Amino acid sequence: MELVKSLGFIIEVNNEESSHSKVLKDIKDAVDEVNLIKAGKLKGISAKALINEL
């Protein structure tokens, strides 16, 4: 277990509530962004462009 903890790319989540809060905030941010795109205040990208980025 010490070896796993010593690896720099391993992130340990100690608080489940904080990770849950982060997910909810990320979803809210995404919904806000979609609403701005619908209102014409932000420019969205097409699904084709999104797929090409992957």
Residue frames as qw, qx, qy, qz and C-alpha x, y, z in Angstrom:
[[0.000, 0.886, 0.463, 0.000, 0.00, 0.00, 0.00],
 [0.326, -0.749, 0.112, 0.565, 2.91, 2.36, 0.70],
 [0.383, -0.054, 0.608, 0.693, 4.17, 1.81, -2.85],
 [0.145, 0.660, 0.655, 0.338, 0.76, 2.72, -4.29],
 [0.196, -0.918, -0.259, 0.226, 0.61, 5.86, -2.14],
 [0.431, -0.559, 0.281, 0.650, 4.10, 6.90, -3.24],
 [0.429, 0.322, 0.605, 0.588, 3.21, 6.92, -6.95],
 [0.034, -0.257, -0.033, 0.965, 2.74, 10.49, -8.16],
 [0.300, -0.082, -0.530, -0.788, -0.11, 9.77, -10.56],
 [0.359, -0.422, -0.832, 0.024, -2.31, 8.03, -7.97],
 [0.222, -0.376, 0.130, -0.890, -4.88, 10.35, -6.42],
 [0.221, -0.267, -0.892, 0.289, -6.47, 9.14, -3.22],
 [0.342, -0.515, -0.251, -0.744, -10.01, 10.33, -2.57],
 [0.174, -0.007, -0.783, 0.598, -10.39, 10.63, 1.17],
 [0.280, 0.311, 0.474, -0.775, -13.73, 12.37, 1.28],
 [0.238, 0.370, 0.841, 0.315, -16.56, 10.85, -0.76],
 [0.095, 0.831, 0.463, -0.292, -18.75, 13.90, -0.13],
 [0.067, -0.717, 0.251, 0.647, -16.21, 16.28, -1.69],
 [0.169, -0.094, 0.800, 0.568, -15.94, 14.13, -4.82],
 [0.154, 0.606, 0.780, 0.033, -19.76, 14.01, -5.01],
 [0.014, 0.848, 0.194, -0.493, -19.87, 17.81, -4.69],
 [0.147, -0.478, 0.528, 0.686, -17.31, 18.17, -7.47],
 [0.193, 0.244, 0.867, 0.390, -19.37, 15.98, -9.81],
 [0.092, 0.780, 0.598, -0.160, -22.49, 18.03, -9.09],
 [0.070, -0.782, 0.091, 0.613, -20.57, 21.28, -9.69],
 [0.199, -0.232, 0.715, 0.629, -19.18, 19.94, -12.98],
 [0.173, 0.492, 0.825, 0.216, -22.67, 18.96, -14.13],
 [0.025, 0.859, 0.361, -0.363, -24.04, 22.39, -13.17],
 [0.147, -0.617, 0.362, 0.684, -21.21, 24.09, -15.06],
 [0.212, 0.054, 0.826, 0.520, -21.94, 21.96, -18.13],
 [0.119, 0.698, 0.706, 0.008, -25.66, 22.82, -18.01],
 [0.062, -0.835, -0.085, 0.541, -24.84, 26.51, -17.62],
 [0.191, -0.388, 0.586, 0.685, -22.56, 26.31, -20.66],
 [0.189, 0.353, 0.847, 0.350, -25.26, 24.61, -22.74],
 [0.048, 0.827, 0.513, -0.227, -27.73, 27.32, -21.75],
 [0.115, -0.723, 0.198, 0.652, -25.26, 30.04, -22.81],
 [0.204, -0.087, 0.769, 0.600, -24.79, 28.29, -26.16],
 [0.135, 0.590, 0.787, 0.121, -28.56, 28.08, -26.64],
 [0.031, -0.879, -0.283, 0.383, -28.87, 31.79, -25.80],
 [0.600, 0.718, 0.082, 0.343, -26.22, 32.62, -28.41],
 [0.265, -0.933, 0.237, -0.044, -23.76, 33.98, -25.86],
 [0.450, -0.492, 0.710, 0.228, -21.22, 31.20, -26.47],
 [0.623, 0.452, -0.476, -0.425, -20.32, 29.41, -29.65],
 [0.847, -0.179, 0.483, -0.129, -20.74, 25.64, -29.55],
 [0.049, 0.438, -0.795, -0.417, -19.05, 23.06, -31.73],
 [0.794, 0.124, -0.314, -0.505, -20.69, 20.45, -33.93],
 [0.901, -0.256, 0.331, -0.114, -20.82, 16.78, -32.97],
 [0.862, 0.446, -0.052, 0.236, -18.58, 16.05, -35.96],
 [0.218, 0.772, -0.392, 0.450, -15.95, 18.50, -34.70],
 [0.615, -0.569, 0.430, -0.337, -16.16, 16.95, -31.24],
 [0.979, 0.033, 0.202, 0.022, -15.63, 13.45, -32.64],
 [0.673, 0.628, -0.184, 0.345, -12.69, 14.67, -34.73],
 [0.143, -0.791, 0.442, -0.398, -11.07, 16.04, -31.56],
 [0.836, -0.355, 0.390, -0.152, -11.12, 12.58, -30.02]]
